[in-house]
Structures are given as structure tokens and as C-alpha cells.
Amino acid sequence: MELVGDKERLASFLASQDAPTLARVLLELAEDSPPVYARLERLKARDDPAALCAQFSLRLESWRIDDRFVQYEDAAAFGRDLLVWVTQVQREVLPRFPGEAMALLAAFLDLDRVVFERVDDGGGYVGGAFDLACQLWLTAAADAGMSGAEIANRVSAMLSADNYGARSELRRTVVTR
């Protein structure tokens, strides 16, 4: 299902609906769709950075403790899951709580060992999520008020722990800023 052409029309239709109708539809969707339910839970926590970050941290922890190996044929789906998580942090945390987003993204980058040792990423499906996380970490650091020297020091420390090349975007992006 492609919404690109219909997005404006759909947005206009939704804007014309009353709140109780939209609430019922969302509840129905949440019953059948764990991602919708999780998004609504995060929406409830949007004004509480600790609660919001705790929900994102749960997903990080589940990846950290999951010791299953992701085969090549499942790597693309796993990479999409990682990318979805990073973009959710970008959309839901970064604009309002850059310091918390910075911490979440740093914790994500620390998963590089776990991810690259447990995923057959011969197709390069996972790296994009790590590249975006690096770029967003830098944005969050600047938005949180860190000085250029502080950012450079943190980047240096993060790069020194990069054994998989997953954090190399930090170096490329810092050089171009």
C-alpha cells in the first residue's frame, strides 16, 4: 500500500473526523498491531522523558540479550527493524529531549558488537541504521548544547571503541560539519 500520492487527501479526510471516531479506530488498530500499540504507549509518555526513553531502552535491551543468529535471508527485515527504531527516536525524542536522544543513540551504537556478531549482513542491510544513528547523535549533541570540543572528545571515545566500522559515519560527519 503506497500512500505517497494519497497522503494529502488522507490527511484532509482524517482532519475532518471527530476525535471519538479516530480514537476508536486507533484502539482497533492497536488491538491487532503491536507496533501501533507501542506507538500509542510512547505517545502517552511523550511529556515524561524518563518514561519515553525507558520504552525505547526496552527494545535495545531485547536486542542485546537476544542470542539468536540472524541469517542472511532475514537480515533485511532486521535492518529495517533497527532503522525504524532509530527513526522513531529521531521523530519522538530528539526534537524535545536532545540529551535523552543522545543517550539512546549512543546506547544503540554500543550494540554494534552484538549486532554484527549475530547478523549475516552480507547484503549491507544493517549499516544504514548505524550511519543514521551516528548522524542523529551528532545532531542531538549539538541540540543539547555541547560545545564542538565536547562533541569531538565524545566522538573520539566512541570511535576508539568501534571495532566493526559501524561508527565511521561519526568521523565523516564531524569532518563535514
Buried (B, 14 or more C-beta within 10 A) or exposed (E): EEEEEEEEEEEEEEEEEEEEEEEEEBEEBBEEEEEBBBBEEBEEBEEEBEEBBEBBBEBBEEBBEEEEEBEEEBBBEBBBBBBEBBBBBBEBBBEEBBBBBBBBBBBBBBBBBBBBEBBBBEEEBBBBBBBBBBBBBBBBBBBBEBEEEEBEEBBEEBBEEBEBEBBBBBBEBBEEE
